[in-house]
């Protein structure tokens, strides 16, 4: 746990330099989750998604001519491979190596943050919000088994809550 404290201190120092860094906020939220400080984690996840929302990526990209181009969701050229990661890009040529490099240097994996925020809602007993985020994570990465597992837990909790309402 000591190392989480050190990591949190370092990330907070980075946020003092650039308070609008969505990635640092996401990392900060992850550290708070590891420390079981779920309310603090939720604040950082929400702020991170507010600064760099999925909708901003999906709306459109502008090419050099000012013409709107749609974004692609998925991996590989023309989505012919089965990679289900969300990567911001346009229709201009690219290859998998470029995609991986962009992910390493700051491309957003939205399925991960929605999963983490959904798990945080779950731990706080906010099951409806957890289900909403986990469904969103599944839309973005449908082949990721832990999302299905966590979603099943949430659905079970919601079902048991509905059963107690009947009696």
C-alpha positions in Angstrom: 0.0 0.0 0.0 2.9 2.3 0.6 3.8 2.3 -3.1 0.2 3.4 -4.0 0.8 6.4 -1.7 4.0 7.3 -3.5 2.4 6.8 -6.9 -0.6 8.9 -5.9 1.8 11.7 -4.8 3.6 11.6 -8.1 0.4 11.7 -10.2 -0.9 14.6 -8.0 2.3 16.4 -8.7 1.7 15.9 -12.4 -1.8 17.2 -12.0 -0.5 20.4 -10.3 1.5 21.0 -13.5 -1.4 20.2 -15.9 -4.7 19.9 -14.1 -6.6 19.0 -17.2 -4.6 15.8 -18.0 -7.3 13.2 -18.6 -4.8 10.3 -18.4 -3.3 11.4 -15.1 -6.8 11.7 -13.7 -7.6 8.2 -14.9 -4.4 6.9 -13.3 -5.3 8.7 -10.1 -8.7 7.1 -10.1 -7.1 3.7 -10.5 -4.8 4.3 -7.5 -7.8 5.3 -5.4 -9.6 2.2 -6.4 -6.6 0.1 -5.3 -6.7 1.9 -2.0 -10.5 1.2 -1.7 -11.3 5.0 -1.8 -14.1 4.6 -4.3 -15.7 8.0 -3.9 -12.4 9.7 -4.8 -11.8 7.3 -7.7 -15.3 8.2 -9.1 -14.5 11.9 -8.9 -11.4 11.4 -10.9 -13.0 9.1 -13.5 -15.8 11.5 -14.0 -13.5 14.4 -14.5 -11.3 12.4 -16.9 -14.3 11.5 -19.0 -15.5 15.1 -18.9 -12.2 16.4 -20.2 -11.9 13.8 -23.0 -15.3 12.2 -23.7 -16.0 9.4 -26.0 -18.6 11.5 -27.8 -16.0 14.0 -28.8 -14.1 11.2 -30.6 -17.1 9.7 -32.3 -18.6 12.9 -33.7 -16.0 13.6 -36.4 -12.4 14.3 -37.2 -11.3 17.1 -39.5 -8.8 16.3 -42.2 -6.3 18.8 -43.7 -8.9 20.1 -46.2 -11.4 20.8 -43.5 -13.7 18.0 -44.8 -15.4 15.9 -42.1 -14.3 12.3 -41.9 -15.9 9.6 -39.8 -13.9 7.9 -37.1 -13.5 4.2 -37.1 -14.1 2.1 -34.1 -12.2 -1.2 -34.0 -8.9 -2.3 -35.3 -7.2 -3.1 -38.5 -7.7 -1.7 -42.0 -11.5 -1.5 -42.8 -12.2 -3.3 -39.5 -11.4 -6.7 -41.1 -9.6 -8.0 -38.1 -11.3 -8.8 -34.9 -9.7 -6.3 -32.6 -12.4 -4.5 -30.6 -10.4 -1.6 -29.2 -11.6 2.0 -29.7 -8.9 3.9 -31.4 -9.3 7.5 -32.7 -8.3 7.7 -36.4 -9.6 8.6 -39.8 -9.8 6.7 -43.0 -6.3 7.7 -44.2 -3.9 4.7 -44.2 -2.4 3.2 -41.1 -1.2 -0.1 -39.8 -1.4 -2.0 -36.6 2.0 -0.8 -35.5 0.9 2.8 -35.7 -2.2 2.0 -33.8 -0.3 0.3 -31.0 2.2 3.2 -30.8 -0.7 5.7 -30.6 -2.2 3.7 -27.7 1.1 3.6 -25.9 1.5 7.3 -26.2 -1.9 8.5 -25.1 -4.7 7.1 -27.2 -7.7 6.5 -25.0 -9.0 3.0 -24.3 -12.6 4.0 -23.4 -13.7 0.4 -22.8 -11.2 0.3 -19.9 -12.3 3.5 -18.2 -16.0 2.6 -18.5 -15.2 -0.8 -17.0 -13.3 0.7 -14.2 -15.9 3.3 -13.5 -18.6 0.7 -13.7 -16.7 -1.5 -11.2 -16.4 1.5 -8.9 -20.1 2.2 -9.1 -20.7 -1.5 -8.2 -18.4 -1.3 -5.2 -20.4 1.8 -4.0 -23.7 0.0 -4.5 -24.8 2.2 -7.4 -25.9 -0.8 -9.5 -27.9 1.1 -12.2 -25.0 3.3 -13.0 -22.6 0.4 -12.9 -24.8 -1.5 -15.4 -24.9 1.5 -17.7 -21.1 1.9 -17.7 -20.5 -1.9 -18.1 -22.9 -2.0 -21.1 -21.0 0.9 -22.6 -17.7 -1.0 -22.1 -19.2 -4.0 -23.8 -20.2 -1.9 -26.8 -16.5 -0.9 -27.1 -14.9 -4.2 -26.3 -17.4 -7.0 -26.6 -14.8 -9.8 -26.3 -13.4 -8.9 -22.9 -14.6 -11.6 -20.4 -14.1 -9.6 -17.2 -16.8 -7.1 -18.4 -19.3 -9.9 -18.8 -18.4 -11.3 -15.4 -18.8 -8.0 -13.6 -22.0 -7.3 -15.5 -23.4 -10.6 -14.3 -22.7 -9.6 -10.7 -24.4 -6.3 -11.2 -27.5 -8.0 -12.8 -27.6 -10.5 -9.9 -27.5 -7.6 -7.4 -30.3 -5.8 -9.3 -32.4 -8.9 -9.5 -32.0 -9.6 -5.8 -32.9 -6.0 -5.0 -36.0 -6.3 -7.1 -37.0 -9.6 -5.4 -36.8 -7.9 -1.9 -39.1 -5.1 -3.2 -41.8 -7.6 -3.9 -42.0 -8.9 -0.3 
